Amino acid sequence: MDADPRADRVNVHRPATGPGPDGEAAPRPEGAGADAGPAPGGEAESRVEQPPADAAEESAEVAGRLRVALEALNRRLRKDWPDHLTPSRLSALTTIAAGGPLPVGELARRMAVSTPTVSHIVDALAKLQLIDRRPDPRDRRVCRLVLSDAGDELLDDLGRRTTGFLADRIRLLPADQRAGLAVALPALEALAAAPERPHNGGMDR
């Protein structure tokens, strides 16, 4: 399958009482005020169910297996990258593609690295002619970063190759594993969309 390559640019509780026939909230039963106690033989409705004691251990085991699998997949995918495209440079390109035009400071914030680190990455990408610097129309002292035509074509090509490789591998899985992967996708997407913890270091590697 060949998904849209731009998509690869790599994130209720029901009320206790419902409305009445006239649209207004239905009256609560007598004695069901805020000071009403729990139902006989039951727990208070407001009590939060505690997670099982072994939840942390189970999460750690899943995290370890997921890390190993992702690292192995990433190593395989990087074989198709151009030699000059380091992980940090690709991260900067995809971030600019998703949210550009971006000033350098905003790019650093979104990548959760320091501004000097991002400046080093930006200089390398500009030298490779993968991005362009454009003056901010509201403040000529600020430049904003956008993908060049070459950068846009590079991401499109990588997206096609990455999606094609993964699609071929997924097709080889047994039907139950393909179904399990589809079920797990929302959780994986939520993990990917979670905000990163800012840090001051970082290297162009």
Buried (B, 14 or more C-beta within 10 A) or exposed (E): EEBEBEEBBEEEEEEEEEEEEEEEEEEEEEEEEEEEEEEEEEEEEEEEEEEEEEEEEEEEEEEEEBEEEEEEBEEEBEEEBEEEBBEBBBBBBBBBBEEBBBBBEBBBBBBBBBBEBBBBBBEBBBEBEBBBEEEEEEEEEEBBBBBBEEBBEBBBEBBBBBBBBBEEEEEEEEEEEEEEEEEEEEEEEEEEEEEEEEEEEBEBE
